[in-house]
Amino acid sequence: MPQTQAQIIDGKLHAERLRAEVAAEVARLKTKHGLQPGLAVVLVGEDPASQIYVRSKGEHSLGAGMHSVTHRLADDTGQDALLKLIADLNADPRIHGILVQLPLPKHLDEKAVIAAIDPDKDVDGLHVVNAGRLVAGLPALVPCTPMGCMILLRETLGDLSGKRAVVVGRSVLVGKPMAQLLLAADCTVTVAHSRTTDLPAVCREADILVAAVGRPRMIRGDWIKPGAAVIDVGINRVPFDDPEKAAQGKTKVVGDVHFKEASDVAGWITPVPGGVGLMTVAVLLQNTVTAAKRLAGLEA
């Protein structure tokens, strides 16, 4: 028998709440300490999706009362020029957070660019120092999407201790840090991926299922444990189901989870769009405030 329809975890509601908290903290820092958190976003090239993300980050950081700078560089910008800009931002006392929008054009070395960012200003949480701090249980700047997932889970489920969690996907940006955050919350964690034997059976063990694999609607309803919390990180563009719209080349955004099927089984689920994606920018703002306070020697 099908379960009661899953409760929707409203990313918009949670993101608005977090942005309001960040704006209040920015105002407090300005008034009490004369400190205005500053975020610099670097965009290389004309990728349409990246343009949208960067615009959103700039608007929300300004909306929170931060100092916000966007550097838009030509697609053919060289490695040396990009590294010089990062060095300048590292040295700029008005900038507390640096984010280089990924992916970069193919002629640029992403690893070298990330390594060049001051770890204390690495608000994307991708520098190896921050990755190591996270694993070691030390204060770190954590990648925004996994942290956003954790906020949604904690505010929805409360204490996560003892729950079985399965993370489908092992990327540096989401899968690996997500697993570390769940471990730190005293979950029993399995990291699954494309080579996992009997992946559906592994997923069915999860009280918390995080899908971050980048394949549209891969996780089906019968992969999900009844009553589980399902966090869908996927953002995939697919043709419309309507043949007429599909013939016109129109696309829509779907997650890594088959939402309709999963909603009949899960206890809670994030929609796509309207779920995890909205939290990512809010956590970026939170990370920038955290970085500013640490750099200023204030409480984090």
Order of alpha helices (4+ residues) and beta strands (2+ residues): beta-alpha-beta-alpha-beta-alpha-beta-alpha-alpha-alpha-beta-alpha-beta-alpha-beta-beta-beta-alpha-beta-alpha-beta-alpha
